[in-house]
Amino acid sequence: MKLTLRVWRQKTADADGAMSTYEVDGISPDMSFLEMLDVLNEQLILSGEEPVAFDHDCREGICGACSLVINGEAHGPERTTTCQLHMRSFKDGDTIDIEPWRAAAFPVVKDLVVDRSAFDRIIQAGGYITAPTGSAPEAHATPVPKPDADYAFEHAECIGCGACVAACPNGAAMLFTSAKVNHLNVLPQGAPERETRVLDMVAQMDAEGFGGCTLTGECATACPKGIPLTSITHMNKEWLRATRKVAKR
């Protein structure tokens, strides 16, 4: 396959960026999208140019590090992570636009790399349970109903890639935050901090500068792990419940 790549290049966070055009040839349909970028970078290095900076780690669709907008879609045309997107999703001769996540709360660091530490701060605000130190409790000591366990696991699948934010027309982080809140709030281990968790995490999300949610549903459509849109409505109910309970104190 021979492809034309239009890639966003930006030297530093403060510099102006622009799209640069490159030609790559000999691309196998069985290559992953990141392997194709590796080929481009080898080509750039051999020609004395600076390689394109992009995030990656596990390349197995687990870590959420890969984060690219491909032809205007978060992670590209398939509902998967960028590292699991293969070049057979494109045709010989295609022109592919490659950009970083576009959100005020995800500032560009360099080229296709953005700073997603806002997600870390949301988790730090309440995405944990307080547990006494010592040995781990017996696995079956705390009974968890099967529906609750399934619901928690469904939301625990969120890998924090940020596709929901990149796809949202408002740059909202509600799907990510709701996944983290609902994952813990439904379990008995998370019950003691149920109210403070949702209040603190939503407050931190707002403080990070993410946009407001209007339930357009683009976030759930782009999510590579299939976190449902109902996750947001469930978190909204948790937030209202917590707000009313605090107001009565």
CORCOR-V118680 format. One record per helix or strand of 3 or more residues. SS is the DSSP state (H for helix, E for strand). FROM is the first residue (numbers start at 1). TO is the last residue. If there is no record, write none. Layout:
ss: [SS & SS]
from: [FROM & FROM]
to: [TO & TO]
//
This chain:
ss: [E & E & H & H & H & E & E & H & H & H & H & H & H & H]
from: [3 & 18 & 33 & 82 & 87 & 95 & 108 & 117 & 146 & 163 & 174 & 188 & 218 & 230]
to: [9 & 24 & 46 & 84 & 89 & 99 & 110 & 126 & 156 & 167 & 185 & 207 & 222 & 248]
//
